[in-house]
Amino acid sequence: MSLSADIGSVLTGLPDDFEKGGVVAATSVLHQRANEIRQQRVNWQSYLQSQMITQEDYNFIVALDQSTTPESRANLLKQQRLQSAKTFFNMLGHISRDQTIQYILILIDEMLQEDKSRVEIFKEYCRKKKESVWTQFLNLLNRPDGFIVNMTSRIIAKIACWSRELMEGSDLQHYLTWLKDQLRMPNNDYIQSVARCLQMMLRINEYKLAFVAIDGISTIVTVLAGRVNFQIQYQLTFCLWVLTFNVDLAKKMSKYNIIPILADILSESGKEKVARIILATFRNLIEKPDENEIKRDNAIAMVQCKVSRQLEILQGKKICRS
């Protein structure tokens, strides 16, 4: 039996949780902080009285804040579609207090999470204003507050991935470079959230190519080679896995030394979801390149890194569970 078939056999016996992002979200620092911040009410009246927001923006934000169900929010956004984007952009531009900015970003994120098509509200509003949808969000990435920049990043990823029009040019390079730099930041409490944004972005081929162009693969591999927890191992290997679906990128992966690094993680990790995503990546490295020599070299590298031995161990665990 070939190494690829051996990997496929083991994969069928491991839990399939590639798409379960909910567990990641629920345990991340960003999600926990968002829950805490969401419980704190903002005194919108004080912003109106100090003329920091208009009556129009006040009316909308109070109505949204008082809409406690997805249905009531949907009705409000249907009635005041472009007003929602106008109010959010106005408030992000005129309010400086961190706690209020945090709260506004949570409202935007919830709005998008409930209905992916709502990203087009922001695009439509900015088209009418002849402005870029990205400018204010990218500027927020410069704020010193960790929650603000990472919640902003999450919103950017959703608009970039769920919109009919892709992010491109200097805006895309700026954002992907920011994500790459955040991965390399020592002791980043929000690294799960950074990795989650990359997991979303790298599903899209144009974003894959842009990320590789800024040497993003090297950064992922460097982080994986260090001591990171199993959740980050899973998320960053997921990023490598989705990259390997591009044939040209799959051919180039060997130069980044990813097989020895992932083989080490495979031998040390006791987590099935980590093993599964590593094996799925290995299978792609054997199957996706369109040159037999590259496929063979990758398979030889896996044998040299004792991947076959790990497959035997995992196969044994599979038999024990059955």
ABEGO torsion letter per residue (X at the ends): XBAAAAAAAAAAABBBAAABAAAAAAABAAAAAAAAAAABBBBAAAAAAAGABBAAAAAAAAAAAABABAAAAAAAAAABAAAAAAAAAAAAAABABAAAAAAAAAAAAAAAAABAAAAAAAAAAAAAAGBBAAAAAAAAAABABAAAAAAAAAAAAAAAAABABBBBEAAAAAAAAAAAAAAABBGBAAAAAAAAAAAAAAABAAAAAAAAAAGAAAAAAAAAABBBBAAAAAAAAAAAAAAAABAAAAAAAAAAGAAAAAAAAAAABABAAAAAAAAAAAAAAAAABABAAAAAAAAAAAAAAGAAAAAAAAAAAAAAAX
